[in-house]
Amino acid sequence: MSIKKNTEFHTAFGYKDVLREEKDALVAEVFDSVAQNYDLMNDLMSLGLHRLWKSRLIEKVKPNPELKVLDVGGGTGDLPFKFLEMGGREIVVADINKKMLVVGRGRALNRALISEITWVCANAEELPIDDASFDYYLTAFCFRNVTNLDKALKEAYRVLKPGGRFLCLEFSYVIIPQLRKLYDTYSFNFLPFLGYAISKDRNSYQYLVESIRRFPRQDAFLAHIEDAGLVKASYENILGGITAIHSAWKI
């Protein structure tokens, strides 16, 4: 007889349900494993499209030197680099995974970016940041990996200034049936194989594929955002919902 998991104590880790206190360690193992090849794998898995999606996110920020911006889960630095290229002056990156931050710092040094980026090892659910500190809270491909989504969203609300904006880029639900079928075939058959070919790690990339399918769909995620106290919540589907950018404000 199967026993239904108690959602108060369990959360999704790919297609598995695990105890909440176990998920952080399991996700850490995944990103410890993929950190050195993370950017290469992103390019290969998305055919480089992830860079266009991240640029689209930063375009919504309209970077300027006065903005205070936080990037949560931004370990290897793609969003910070784009923000600075487009006119920002400084940005804070928070990521729970030390190995991802090491990669990000190395990439920043190669770009001679030293004082412009502050790197913080921190959990999205418990940010060591004062209330009402930032104009923008950005996150890309991070939230499906957090243990308690609602707690992370409430932290986003807390650290935003009144009038501040939340922007989240995440893989989402493909709304075009024909495309969804092709995307599923590509995801479940090709991506884990590619992960093994590049990094000898099939399981981590299998988890990443499964985590996308377990993440709330666009409207459901919108409801979570609104429950955290953020308002004027909306989303923009990209490529039929392969990814989506969710936006909301703190008033």
JONOR-V371679 format. One record per run of one state. SS is the DSSP state (alpha for helix, beta for strand, coil for the rest). FROM is the first residue (numbers start at 1). TO is the last residue. If there is no record, write none. Layout:
BEGIN
ss=SS from=FROM to=TO
ss=SS from=FROM to=TO
END
This chain:
BEGIN
ss=coil from=1 to=9
ss=beta from=10 to=13
ss=coil from=14 to=15
ss=beta from=16 to=19
ss=alpha from=20 to=46
ss=coil from=47 to=48
ss=alpha from=49 to=61
ss=coil from=62 to=68
ss=beta from=69 to=72
ss=coil from=73 to=77
ss=alpha from=78 to=85
ss=coil from=86 to=90
ss=beta from=91 to=95
ss=coil from=96 to=97
ss=alpha from=98 to=110
ss=coil from=111 to=116
ss=beta from=117 to=121
ss=coil from=122 to=122
ss=beta from=123 to=123
ss=coil from=124 to=125
ss=beta from=126 to=126
ss=coil from=127 to=133
ss=beta from=134 to=140
ss=coil from=141 to=142
ss=alpha from=143 to=145
ss=coil from=146 to=148
ss=alpha from=149 to=159
ss=beta from=160 to=171
ss=coil from=172 to=176
ss=alpha from=177 to=199
ss=coil from=200 to=201
ss=alpha from=202 to=214
ss=coil from=215 to=217
ss=alpha from=218 to=227
ss=coil from=228 to=230
ss=beta from=231 to=238
ss=alpha from=239 to=241
ss=coil from=242 to=242
ss=beta from=243 to=249
ss=coil from=250 to=251
END
